[in-house]
Amino acid sequence: MKPAAFDYHAPVDLDEAVGLLGELGEDAKVIAGGQSLVPMLALRLAAVDHLVDLRRVGELRGIEVRDGALWIGAGMTQAAVERSAEVAEAVPLLARATRLIGHFQIRNRGTIGGSIAHADAAAEYPAVALALDAEFEACSPRGRRTLPAREFFTGWWSTALDPDEVLTGISFPRRAGRSGFAIEELARRHGDFAIAGAAVALELDDGERVRRCGIGLFGLGSSVQRAAAAEEALAGAVAADVRPDEIGRTAMTGLDSIPSDLHGPPEYRKRVGAAMVARAWTKALQEARNG
Amino acid sequence: MTAAARYAGTRVQRVEDTRLLTGRGVFVDDVVRPGMLHAHFVRSPMARGRIRSIDASAALALDGVHAVYTAEDLNPGVREHWYSLIGRNVPDTPRPPLAEGEVRFVGDPVALVVAVDRYVAEDAAELVVVDYEPLTPVVSYVSATESEELVHEAYPRNVAGTLGGRPAEDLAGTFAGAAYDVQETIHQQAYSAVPMETRGLIAEYSAPTREMTIWASTQSPHEVRLFCSRLLGLPEHHVRVVMRDTGGGFGQKAVPQREDMCVMLAALRLPVALKWIEDRQENLSSAGQGRHEHGAARMAFDDDGRILAAAIEHVQDAGAYPVPWPVQTAMVVGLLFPGPYRVPEATFTCTSVFSNTNARAAYRGPWQFETLSREMLLDIAARRMGMDPIELRRKNLLRRDEMPVANPNGMPYDDVTPLETFEHALDLLDYEAFRAEQERARAEGRYLGVGTSTYIEPTTTGMGFLGTEGATIRIEPSGKVNVYVAGGSSGNSLETTVVQLTADALGVDMADVSTIQGDTAITPFGGGTGGSRSGSMIAGAVAETASVLRERLLAIAAHRLEAAVEDLELVGGQAVVRGTPGSGISVAEIADLAYFDTGKLPPGVPPGLEASGRHKGQAPMIWANATHVCTCEVDVETGMVTLLRYIVSEDCGPMINPNVVEGQIAGGTVQGIGGALFEQGVYDEDGNPLTTTFVDYLLPTSTEVPTIEYGHVETPGPGPGGYKGVGEGGAIGAPPAVVNAVADALAPFGVTLTRLPVTPASVVALVQAARDGGPA
């Protein structure tokens, strides 16, 4: 379990990082916290000629309000997100999701940008970003751009980022209105990747109708995804009329490529996914009404 | 003669902990030798295939590579490969160091790369080209006896061996005439020891002196020495095995395996030391696995629920290269199937079957299936009979006042307390209160369950390799004490135990006693850790040896104090006249006389304060017993099981150190919980292992395990101090207690649980099947 040899680069700023990636091309791979990449290298499931380590790049750090949204630098560790009072206040769903990521030792090194760019289909942060309609900032030798979460996750461990592009930050809309948030997942053990999970971001209008409900699903396909059918059914609905188990079932319609693995067949995952949506909905609704 | 016990029975802190908890333990990978080289194995990527050719030229051309050995190089060096643990006179199964002609499981070692470091060795291993002709593997041991393919040509039907009890026909009448004849086939999955420290060793050979030194991660340094001596044809006294800390063994490190053989053989050819440290993938796919077996379990009951007969047909997976010989261990499943109950008649068959998978290796309570299958069957029977499983057990459990009693297979139980631990554990739970809570929860649509499991286990065998243990005690000239025992501690506190017992035996402070273990050059011969023997055997060895020194200390003291020996006692590091404080002479003063002023010794007393002694087990085994009780809640929507309480009431006799006893119980119990709910070694239909990292092989962690509550019943056994073994029981008792708790929670659905592990998906499938009206 020793990786094959590679060259290691530790650029000090974003320009240098992006320059290196442009220069080294496909032979290079970005490393942030290394919580997924390092085991893959050690197992020789992945091999790279060059590792470009982002840990010294200051532009990737910070948690602050930018343009009305809460901007979190891609290089922030999950532990920093977990401890941030600003995150807890402005983006409570993100704070709640963080506690479900691995164990604290992993969160001490793992970064929010790494989680999102790695794009594991069963990961919490990508689903939260989807549910909240977050925006991702990226930088490449060709310049900077912004990508909506909805267009970012494109399949098994793949994203809309180019190979020489670095995810620099994520902008989350701040909590507003009569809103409620919940994330529910089922994992065999605390800290494991979820068998299935759902992140729900709900906003009610003054008439107890659903103004907006974003549902991010994870563990239920080749990438995280929005529960489109359920969101559609909920739009404008009177919250009191919504049957949680029905919304759970609706959320599971139209899902293809539900994984089958040692933890169970697709049918089982679907059942769990429906239960997680129903539970998250119920909790989010309760918070929206009370809060 | 005996001083009042001061340390035995108390919660003394472990003497090992300071170094272990501060990261100063010395494990084999911490040992570095001058010029040391590193080994890495090229392993088979397929379950079965013929090796057509091996081309190592590219690997040998890589900078830093010293050698690539194949079976042709190493295997002819084998002289003998039998284990002291099992003896030379069993029909042992094949055990070539490297695969010869055919590979027999994914992970089978094919070549050994030797390089300057592990990185280069792994680079080189990728360059070794092995041309295989794939053969059809025998993946499932269950269908292996019907397969046309053979794992080993010499074993027809892939059967490694079968042993059995009375002819089944003898019991046919009893079963036919019984009010209830309950049978069910119980299946247990493969799971493994998973020591925190993987396997590993360093072998360093000095050709001029023909001396081999081995640093090993082992449960038994003397077994490694004897094995190496026989393997290489070196005289036993030319082999030295050293170990300080071993990070868990659980049976997997009881005897050297094939990789160890390879490193020993390769070291003979190298001018410097060779280190091999197993990585986790290798450990999970090639270090051997346990369990993986099934049994048709059957019991006959009369109208009142009294057991009339018990029978089991047990079949276990031996894998490709089992260690040690699996056939004998399997028979213990049959012999102990009647368990701690009054059973008039019994029979069994136990069969070991080869497959093209990871070897069967010893694993904490290797015969544990007898308890699993019996305790699961009893719960199933109780439900079929409409009886509370607790009442069914109460009617049949043996009591202390019935001892001694032999079970129908001839197992001579004595000094055990099955019913007593059972009632004790249920009291700790408050069984009636739990049933009331369960009823209230069900009314709310929540499903709680309780499961129990009671067993008797053989510990501390008095036979064979493990039947004796020696100790050497040296009271040094300063009065400080060193105790030498064979060791082989793999985390089980042998150092603390030895220091406690010696301090008590000599009446000195624990801080004045050190123990030296794990070096065959300086310690007495001994069997090491295994078979739940260490506490009891070491107590015997220390007592035997210390009595000689006590006698000498007291003789010298009596002479100096002009008192009668009978009036003296050893206490607080002094020999004192009983009832006369301040009258004494210290052990340090006595030692000074014994070494430096021998003219003042009484006539007939030899100089010095060194002694060696050896304890011999007096009984063929010492029986221990326990009851486990577990409660849980099952989320029937997701199938998730949450354990609520876990209670163990055990009887290992008087406890030398309750902390150590409870640590042993906890460790075993958590492994058993892992087996019930989480751990599983999975192969696909082509024989590829799917669970070779901790992402897929799920160990229970602190968040999945409830606080374990302990009850202690202390009934002295026949050994020294009345101590019994306690190392394996937790892993034996836990799986059925957990599974029975889940089954109890699901009882309203009419579910019958017969397969481990109980995963969330399997719970949902069972409930679904029951709801759909079909038999589960």
Interface residues (C-beta under 8 A of the other chain):
Chain A: M1 K2 P3 A4 A5 P39 L43 R44 L186 R188 R189 H190 G191 D192 F193 I195 L262 H263 G264 P265 Y268 R271 V272 A275
Chain B: R118 Y119 E122 D123 E126 D279 R280 Q281 E637 T638 G639 M640 F678 Q680 V682 L690 T691 T693 V695 D696 L698 P700 T701 T703 E704 T759 P760 A761 V764 A765
